[in-house]
Amino acid sequence: MKFGGCIIGLGNPGKKYARQRHNVGFMVLDRLRDQAAGRPGTSIEPIRSFRISADLWSWTWAPGEQPWLLAQPSTFMNRSGLAAAAICRRYGLAPDNLLLVHDELDLPVGRARFKQGGGLAGHNGLKSVAESLGTRDFIRLRCGIGRPDSGQPVAEYVLASFRPDELDAVREMLDLAAAGLLQFVERGIQAAMNQVHASTNS
């Protein structure tokens, strides 16, 4: 089957990590699948693959449209590139057919931004993908997790759960990010930027 591209949520596998800030990429894909399940004309079908270190789904977002792959790597964050490279090989996708959803320290909780290429900002998942693909020219959806308070190590912060007072903003961000991904596959990155960035400017 031919796919229009692949959306990869970055995170760490397992229940231990499920609600941590570093796993917001997984959370967005979970929300996208939940929303798609109730949308008329949409289908989400799991794909079995023993050669790719990821959980995969085929997402047909509208009748008659080319499906997209959804992926959550089953390796830890710093080895996410193994899944990205295997997906590109198996399904004949170029790096610019990938969209990575990941946590972003430089955005406050609740804010999301699309980005085409650029730096890696010390993100181990992005670094792994860039090294495995030999390029940084993939699209990202950056989901804000904020920065730690002074003195708290970043590694400790990203592996902590969101605070209760942040959860409303997180839920809104997940809904907006999922809607932005649908806009992206329907109409392209500029339309997705217009929707998501306008909605998170406040």
C-alpha positions as CSV (number, residue, x, y, z in Angstrom):
1,M,0.0,0.0,0.0
2,K,1.2,3.5,-0.8
3,F,1.0,6.2,1.9
4,G,1.0,9.9,1.6
5,G,3.4,10.2,4.5
6,C,4.0,9.3,8.1
7,I,3.3,11.1,11.3
8,I,5.6,9.9,14.1
9,G,4.9,10.8,17.7
10,L,8.1,10.7,19.8
11,G,8.1,9.3,23.3
12,N,9.2,6.5,25.5
13,P,7.3,3.2,25.5
14,G,5.5,1.7,28.5
15,K,3.0,2.8,31.1
16,K,5.8,4.1,33.4
17,Y,6.4,7.0,30.9
18,A,2.9,7.4,29.5
19,R,1.9,10.8,31.1
20,Q,5.4,12.4,31.3
21,R,6.2,15.6,29.5
22,H,8.6,13.9,27.2
23,N,5.8,11.7,25.9
24,V,3.5,14.5,24.6
25,G,4.2,13.2,21.0
26,F,2.6,9.9,21.9
27,M,-0.3,11.8,23.6
28,V,-1.0,13.8,20.5
29,L,-1.2,10.6,18.4
30,D,-3.4,9.0,21.0
31,R,-5.8,12.0,20.8
32,L,-5.7,12.0,17.0
33,R,-6.7,8.3,16.9
34,D,-9.5,8.9,19.5
35,Q,-10.9,11.8,17.4
36,A,-10.6,9.9,14.1
37,A,-12.5,6.9,15.6
38,G,-15.7,9.1,15.9
39,R,-15.3,10.9,12.5
40,P,-17.6,9.7,9.7
41,G,-15.6,8.4,6.7
42,T,-12.4,8.0,8.7
43,S,-10.7,4.7,9.5
44,I,-7.7,3.7,11.7
45,E,-6.3,0.3,11.2
46,P,-3.4,-1.2,13.0
47,I,-0.5,-2.6,10.9
48,R,1.5,-5.6,11.9
49,S,5.2,-5.2,11.2
50,F,8.0,-7.4,12.6
51,R,10.8,-5.4,11.0
52,I,9.9,-1.9,12.3
53,S,10.4,-1.0,15.9
54,A,7.1,0.9,16.2
55,D,3.4,0.6,16.6
56,L,1.9,1.5,13.3
57,W,-1.6,2.4,12.0
58,S,-3.0,3.2,8.6
59,W,-5.1,6.4,8.9
60,T,-7.6,7.1,6.0
61,W,-8.7,10.5,7.0
62,A,-11.5,10.9,4.3
63,P,-13.1,8.5,1.8
64,G,-11.1,8.2,-1.4
65,E,-8.0,9.9,0.0
66,Q,-4.5,8.4,0.2
67,P,-3.9,7.0,3.7
68,W,-1.2,8.2,6.0
69,L,0.9,6.1,8.4
70,L,0.8,6.9,12.2
71,A,3.7,5.6,14.2
72,Q,4.8,5.4,17.8
73,P,8.4,4.0,18.1
74,S,8.7,1.1,20.5
75,T,12.3,2.0,21.3
76,F,13.3,4.6,23.8
77,M,13.4,8.2,22.7
78,N,17.2,8.3,21.9
79,R,16.7,5.5,19.4
80,S,13.7,6.9,17.6
81,G,15.6,7.1,14.4
82,L,15.7,3.3,14.0
83,A,11.9,3.4,13.4
84,A,12.0,6.5,11.2
85,A,14.6,5.0,8.9
86,A,12.9,1.6,8.8
87,I,9.5,3.2,7.9
88,C,11.2,5.2,5.1
89,R,12.8,2.1,3.6
90,R,9.7,-0.1,4.0
91,Y,7.2,2.3,2.5
92,G,9.4,4.2,0.1
93,L,9.0,7.6,1.9
94,A,11.5,10.4,1.7
95,P,12.4,12.4,4.9
96,D,10.2,15.3,3.8
97,N,7.2,12.9,3.9
98,L,7.7,12.6,7.6
99,L,6.1,14.8,10.3
100,L,7.5,14.4,13.9
101,V,5.4,15.4,16.9
102,H,7.6,16.1,19.9
103,D,7.8,18.0,23.2
104,E,9.4,21.4,23.1
105,L,11.0,23.2,26.1
106,D,11.1,26.5,24.4
107,L,7.3,26.8,24.2
108,P,5.0,27.2,27.2
109,V,2.6,24.5,28.1
110,G,-0.5,24.8,25.9
111,R,1.2,26.2,22.8
112,A,2.0,24.3,19.6
113,R,4.0,25.3,16.5
114,F,4.7,23.6,13.1
115,K,8.2,23.9,11.8
116,Q,10.0,22.9,8.6
117,G,13.5,21.6,9.2
118,G,16.0,23.6,11.3
119,G,17.9,22.9,14.5
120,L,17.4,20.1,16.9
121,A,17.5,22.1,20.2
122,G,19.3,19.2,22.0
123,H,16.2,16.9,21.7
124,N,17.5,13.3,21.7
125,G,14.6,12.0,19.7
126,L,15.1,14.6,16.9
127,K,18.9,14.0,17.0
128,S,18.4,10.2,16.6
129,V,16.0,10.7,13.6
130,A,18.4,13.2,11.9
131,E,21.3,10.9,12.4
132,S,19.5,7.9,11.0
133,L,18.1,9.7,8.0
134,G,21.1,11.9,7.3
135,T,19.0,15.1,7.2
136,R,17.1,17.5,9.3
137,D,14.6,18.3,6.5
138,F,11.5,16.8,8.1
139,I,8.5,18.7,9.4
140,R,7.9,19.0,13.1
141,L,4.9,19.8,15.3
142,R,6.4,21.2,18.5
143,C,4.2,20.9,21.6
144,G,5.1,23.1,24.5
145,I,6.1,21.6,27.9
146,G,7.7,24.8,29.3
147,R,11.0,25.0,31.1
148,P,11.9,23.8,34.5
149,D,12.3,26.1,37.5
150,S,15.7,27.4,38.2
151,G,17.9,24.6,39.5
152,Q,15.8,21.6,38.3
153,P,17.8,19.5,35.8
154,V,16.1,19.3,32.4
155,A,16.4,15.5,32.3
156,E,14.5,15.3,35.5
157,Y,11.9,17.8,34.4
158,V,11.0,16.2,31.0
159,L,10.5,12.8,32.8
160,A,8.0,14.3,35.2
161,S,4.3,14.4,34.7
162,F,2.4,17.6,34.0
163,R,1.2,19.4,37.2
164,P,-2.5,19.4,38.0
165,D,-2.8,23.1,37.2
166,E,-1.4,22.5,33.7
167,L,-3.8,19.8,32.7
168,D,-6.5,22.0,31.2
169,A,-3.9,23.7,28.9
170,V,-2.5,20.3,28.0
171,R,-5.9,18.9,27.0
172,E,-6.5,22.0,24.8
173,M,-3.1,21.6,23.2
174,L,-3.7,17.9,22.4
175,D,-7.0,18.7,20.8
176,L,-5.5,21.6,18.8
177,A,-2.5,19.5,17.7
178,A,-4.7,16.7,16.6
179,A,-6.9,19.1,14.6
180,G,-3.8,20.7,13.1
181,L,-2.5,17.3,11.9
182,L,-5.8,16.7,10.1
183,Q,-5.5,20.2,8.6
184,F,-2.0,19.3,7.5
185,V,-2.9,16.1,5.6
186,E,-6.0,17.8,4.1
187,R,-4.6,21.1,3.0
188,G,-0.9,21.3,3.7
189,I,1.5,22.9,6.2
190,Q,0.6,26.5,5.6
191,A,-3.1,25.9,6.4
192,A,-2.1,23.8,9.4
193,M,0.2,26.7,10.6
194,N,-2.5,29.2,10.1
195,Q,-4.9,27.2,12.3
196,V,-2.6,26.1,15.1
197,H,-0.5,29.2,15.4
198,A,-3.4,31.6,15.4
199,S,-5.1,29.5,18.1
200,T,-2.1,29.5,20.4
201,N,-0.9,33.0,20.2
202,S,-2.5,34.2,23.4
